[in-house]
Amino acid sequence: MSLPNDETQQAWDEIGAGLRPSDFNTALIHYYRAEITRANAARTRLDNTTNWAVITTGAALSFTFSTESSTPIVIILDAILALLFLFIEARRYRYYELWSYRVRLMETHYFARLMTPPFKADPTWLSQLTDTMLHPRFPVGLLEAFGRRYRRNYAPLFWILGLGWVIKIAVHPDMVRNWNEFIGRAVIGPIPGEYVILIGVLFHGILNVLGLATVALRKSQGEVFDEPSNWLLRIPHRVRDIFWEVFEIDVRPFIPRLQKHDQLLYIITDQAEPIAAKVMEEIRRGITRMAGTGMYTGKPYHPLLCV
């Protein structure tokens, strides 16, 4: 860590610990490793609840379809149990985001600056980091955590459970012949079949609405985001995010590029003239040469701008 002497002395005086810069660096590196370990442990706990949901879903479907006389109520009970697992995982995810927030503070304000000379510390991030230790608060709300974990892991499970219940009602003990027979098989005790179906539709509908409504929430520190600020341009990116988070399918090649900055290219080079000639000759695009000075080296250069 290298700062001018007066700024260095002022920074350590404000900390009030009487530490030398080398002592602070050593302590921060060990603290960073501790927070990484804590975040990894929290991530493992997230995987545990997902595993519970997957195991119970498989067990419920296996039992339901094992015999024709098996009741489909088991699938409904498993859906309720999976919802409980989802709620537990959302709470754990908020703790994971707290550890990730601290890690991101150190990565962006310390290690990233350390690797981009000349290094100059920003004293405000130390206050943010110590505030999370003195007054811990969740960086993300419960709704965002719930929606994110639903899209990531639980949406396919709930869809499979819903489809399994429909198939069970439709094929056991024999294939249904009309809608009235399907409703009759959906009866649960004193609850009419129409109400059971309506409750199921509302249950899955609310979950899907929560999953879609929270796509725009971006307070998470443990995720990687790439989204434009304009709400109209955000629509295709929401579609891409949903496909990626649920199916891990990148639909980027099939989404038209609506962002203007996606078509703007900066070329930083010492060979401005030959590159500009090639762009104009082979790509047949206009190109502009600008004047610039490297802040680190102090040498002049000519970056190119091509739209």
N, C-alpha and C positions, 0 to 999 in steps of 0.2 A: 504494500500500500504506500503510494508516494504522493504526498501533498506538499505544497509550499509550507515552510516552517510555521508561519503565523496561523494558517488555516488548520494545520495539524494540531498545534497546541490548543487552539480554540475548540476543535472538535473533541479532543480528549478531556479538556476541562469541563465541557458541557456534559459528557458522560459521567464524570465525577468518580470514576473508578481508579484513576491514577495509573492506568495501563499504558504500556508502550504499544505502538502500532503492531509489533510482532506478537505481543501477548494477545491482543485483540484478534488478530488474524487466526492464531492457533485456536482460540476459544470458539470463534465463529465456525471454523471448519469442523470442529468436533460437534458443535451444536447442529450444524447442517446434517452431518451423518446421523445424529440422533433423530432428527425430524424425518429423514428419509426412512429410517427403520420403523418409526412410529406410523408413517403413512403406509408402508408396506404391510404392517400388521393390520391396519384398518382395512386395507384392500383385501387381505385374506379373509377377514370377517365378512366382507361383502360377498365374496365368493361362496362362503358357507351357506348363507341364506338362500342364494340362488340354487345351490346344490340340493338343499332341502326341498325347494319348490319343484325342481325337476324330478327328484326321486318320488315324492308324493304324487305328482301328476302321472308318472309312469305306473305307480302301484294302483292308483285309482282306475286308470283306463284298463289295466290288465285284469283287475277284479271285475269291473263292469262287463267286459266283453268275454269273460271266461265261460259263462253259461248264459243261456237265454233267460233264466229266471233271476239273474243278478239285477239288483235295482239300480237305476240311473241316479238315484239320490246321492250316491257316493261321489259322483262327479261334481255335483253342486256343493257338497261339503268340502271337497278338495279345492274348489274355486275360492270358497271362503277362507280356507287355510292358506292358500297361495296369496290371497289379499293381505292376510296377516303377515306373512313373510315379506311381502312387498313393503308394508308399512315399517317393519323392523329394519329392513334394508335401507329404506329412505332415511331413517334416523341415523343409522350407521354411516351413511354416505355424507351426511352433514358433518360428522366428526372427521371423516376422511378429508373433506374439503377444507377444514380448519388447518390440518397439518399441511395439506397441499398449498394453502395460501401462504403459510410461513416459508415453505420451501421456495415458492415462486418469488417471494420478496427477496430472498437471498440470491437466487439465481439471476434475477433481472437487475437488481441494484448493486450487487457486489461482484459475482463471478462474471457476468456478462461485461460489466465495465472493466473488470480486471483484465479481461482478454481483449479489450479494445483500447490500446494506449493512445494518448496519455491518460492514465487512470485518474479519475477525480470522483471522489465519493459524494453522494447526495445525502446530507445529514437527515433528511425527513424520513427516509425509509427505516432508520433505526427507531424512530418514535413509533412508526406503524408496527414494527415487529415487537417492540416491548409492550405496546398496548394490547396486542393479542395474547401476551403472556399474563399481563396484569389484569386485564378485563376480557377474558375469552368470550367471543361471540361467534355464532355460526355465520360464515360468509354467504351461504345460500339459504333460502327459505325452504320450508317443508314441502310446499307445492312444487317448486322446481326440482327438488330432490326426488319427490314421488314420480313426477312425470318423466324425468330422465331415466330413472331405474326401470320404469315401466317400458319405455321405448327400447332400452338397451337389452333387457333380458326377459321381462315378463309378458310382453305383448304376444309373442308366439305361443307361450304356455296357455294364456287365457283363450286365445283363438283355438288352440287344439282342444281344450276342454269344452268350449262351446260347440265346436264341430262334433266332438265325440258324443256329447249329450244328444245332439240332433240325430246322429246316425243310430245311436242306441234306441232312441224312441222310434225311429223309422223302420228298423229292421228286426227288432226283437219284440215278441216271439216270432213274428213273421212280418213281411213287408206291408206297410200301411197302404190302404187303398184310396183314402181321401183325407181332406183336411180335418174333418170332424173326428175321424179316428185318431189322427195325430194329436189333436187337442185332448181327446179322452185319455190317451196314454200319458200325457204330461201332467195329469192330476197328481198332486201330492197331499194325501190326507184330505183335510177339508178345503184345501186351496184349489179352486178351479184351474183347469189347464190354461185357460186364456190368461189368467193372472200370472201363472208361473212363466209363461212365454214372455209376457210383457215385462215382468221383473228381470228376466234374463236379458232382454233387449236393452232395457234401461241400464242394467249393470255394465254390460260391455260398451254401451254407447257412452256412458259417463267416463269410463276408463279411457276410451279412445279420444274423447274430447279433451280430457286432461293431458293426455300424451301430446296431442297436436297443439294445444294452447300454450304449453310450456316450452315449445321448441325455440321461441324467440328469447327466452330468458337466458342470459349469458353471464351470470355471476360466478359460475363454476370456475375453479382454478385448475382442476385436474383434467380438463378436457381441452381439445384443440379446436378452435373455431375459425371459420373463414366465411364471413357473411357481410354483404354490403349494408350500409346504413339506411338507404332508401327502402321504404316498406314495399313498394311495388317491385323493385328488383330483388327483394328478399323471397318472393314466392317460389321461384324455381330452386333457390338454395334450400328452402325448407323441405321441398320434395326430395332433394338430394340428401339432406341430413337424415330424413326419416328412413330412406332406403338404406343408408349407410349404418345408422344406429340399430335398425331392426335386423336387416339381412346382411350387413357388411358388403353391400353391392354398391360400387361407385358408378352412379349414373351421370357423372360429369360430362362424358363425351356426347350424351344425348340431350343435354340441356343447352339451349342457345346462349351465347355470351351476350348478356345485356349490359354488363358493366363497361363503362367507357375506359376505365383505367386498365382493363384487361387487354386493350388494344394499344396501349401506350408503352413504348419501349425506350429505356435509357441504356446507352452503351458507354461504359466507362473504359477508355482505352488510350494508349499512347500512339496508336496508329489510326488516327481519326480520318485522315484523307483517303487512304486505300480502302478502309472499310466503308466509308460513305460512298465511294465510287462503286464498290461492289453492290451495295444496297440499291443504289439508283439504277445500276445496269441490269442486275439479275432479278431483283424483286420488283423493280419499277415503283419504288416508293420514294416520296420526298423525305428529306432528312435535314435536320438543322444542327449546325455546330455551335456549341456554346462555349463560353470561357469560364474556367473554374480554377480553384487553387486547393490543393490538398492541405487540410488543416494540420495533419500530422507531419508530412514531409515538407510543406511549404512550397512545393513545386507546382508550377502552372500546368494545366492539362486542358483538353478540349473534349468534354463529354458530348455525345451525339444524342439527339432526340428524334425518334421516328414514330409517327402515328399511322 
